[in-house]
Amino acid sequence: MTREDRHGQLVTLAWTIVREEGADALTLGRLAHAAGITKPVVYSHFPSRAALLVALFEAYDATQTFALEQALDAVEHSLAERARAIATAHVDCVVTHGRELAGVAAALEGAPELADYKRRSDAAYSDRCRSFLEPFVEGTLPASTMTAVLGAAEALSAEAAAGNLDTREVYDELTATIVDGVERSRRRIAD
């Protein structure tokens, strides 16, 4: 197995451990045991548990970015269509990763270096979404609008992943939130 293939295998297996046992159960030793390899092999890929958690979030982030790009490539250039594409891609990624994503995100918040990584990742995602929405305003979408949109996206997606809200309703609500935020910003900028 190539180093890259082994890395991918370990990330996939780590997600399985988190899904089945929770993020607290994920240790480098537990991952080595589950993979049937020695600890040094795992340590050669992830020098610490923090590095493993970051790798999991990087994998999720790559999936989310790809889904966002694919969804936006498939829609017309209108605010409603772009908002719906952003909403659908975001919600679907969170629902697909379910509760394990919440565990990884919580673990990332536990240490300063991990929290810093998550903040940078969230900012990059916000910037990507902003770039797809700014053509509908005469200026820059304020950080407060993007914070509100992404906060709503996280909260609604988490409720859908937990089964507390219907996914279609979450798509609709998040789409409306995005459109409303952009339209309010457009009016503010125009005044």
N, C-alpha and C positions, 0 to 999 in steps of 0.2 A: 504494500500500500504506500502510495506517495505521501510525503509530509502533508501536502495540501488536502489529500483525501482523508488522512487520519484526523487532521484538524476539523474538517467538516463532520466526520463521524462523531468526534467528541462533542462538538457543539450540538449536534442533533440528539445525542444520547443525554447530554446535560439538560436539554429542554424536556426530554422524557422524564428524567428524574424529578425535575421541578414540577412537572404536570402531575406526576403520580404521588410524590412524597412532599412537595413543597420546597421553597427556596432554601429554607434552613437545612434541609437534608443534603444539599449540594455542597460537597467538599471535593477536593482534588483526589483524596483517597477513595471516596465513594465512587467517583467517576472512573478511576482506574479499575476498581473492582468490577463495576458494571461493564466496562469495556473488555475485561479479561486481559489487561495489560499491567505493566508495572508502573508504580508511581513516577519514577524518573521520566517515563515516556510522556505522561500527562504534564509533568512539570516543565518538560522541554517545550510544550505548547503554551502553557499558562503558568507563569512563575508564581502566581498567587491566586487565591480565591477571587480577589478583586479583579484580576486580569481575566479570569473566566467569566465573571459576571459582566464585565465590559464587553467581552466577545459575544455573549448572548444578546446584549442590548444592541451591539453593532449588527448582528445577524437580523434582529427584529427591525432595526432602522433601515437596513438595506431592503428588506422585504416591503416595508412601508413606503419607502421612496420609490421602488419599482412599481408598486401598485398605484401610487399617486400619479406617476408619469404615464403609465398605461391608461389609467382612467381619463386623464386630461387629454391625451392624444386622441381619444375616441369620441370627444364631444365637440359640439359647435362652440364658436367663440362668443358666448353670451354669459352674462353674470349668473343667471339661474343654472345653466348647464355646468359651468365650472364649479359653482358652489355645490351642486349635487354630486359631481365627480369627486370633489375633495371630501365631502361628507361620507359618501359611500366607501371610498378607498380607506379612509381612516377607521370608520366603524368596522368594516370587514376585517381589517388587520387585527384590531383589538379583540374582536369576537373570535377570530381564528386562534389567537394565542391565549384566549381565555384568562383564567385566574393566574396562570403561571407568569404572565407578563407583569401583573400587579406585584407578585412576589419578587421578581427580578428588579422591578423599578424601586420597590421599597428597600431592597438590599443595596441598591445603588445609592440611595439617599443616606445610608447609614455611615458612610465614610466620606470625609471631605473631598478626596480625589475622585471618588466615584460620583458624588453629587455634582462636582464640577464637570465631569464628563457628560452627565445627563443634562445639565443646563446647556452645555454647548450643543449637544445633539438636538435638544428641544428648540434652541435658537435657530439652528440650521433648518430644521423642519418648518418652523414659523416663517423663515425667510423664503423658503421654496413656495409655501402657500401664498405668501404676500406677493411674490413675483407673478403668480397666476391671477391674482385679484386686482392688482394695481392698475392694469389697463382700464378699469372701470371707474377710476377716480382721477381727478386732475391734480395729482400729487402723490404723496406717500401715505400709505395707510398707517395711522398712528400705532405705536406699540400697544396702547391700551385696547385698541380694536382687536389686534391679533391675539393678545392675551385673553380677552373675553372669548373669542372664537375658539381658541385651542383649549381653554378651560372647559367650555361647554362640550367640545369634542371629547375630551377625556372623561368628563362626568357621564355624559350620555352613553358613550361607548362602554364604559365600565358597567353601567346598569344593563345594557344589552347583553354584554358578555356573561353577566351573572344571571341572566334570564328574567330580570325584573321589568324590562321594557321590551316591547316588540321591535325588532330590528327595522322594519319598514317605518314605524313611527319615529324612531331615532333618526333615520335618514331624513325624513321630512322636517323634523324639528331642527336638526343641525343645519340643513340646507337653508331654512328660514332664518336661522341665527346668523349665518354667514352673509346672506343677502342683506339682511337688516343692518348688520355692522358696516358693510361696504357702503350701502346707501346713506347711512347716517354720516359716515366719514366724508362721502362725496358732498353732502349738503354743507357740512362744516367747512370743508375746504373752499367751497364755492362762495360762502358768505364772507 
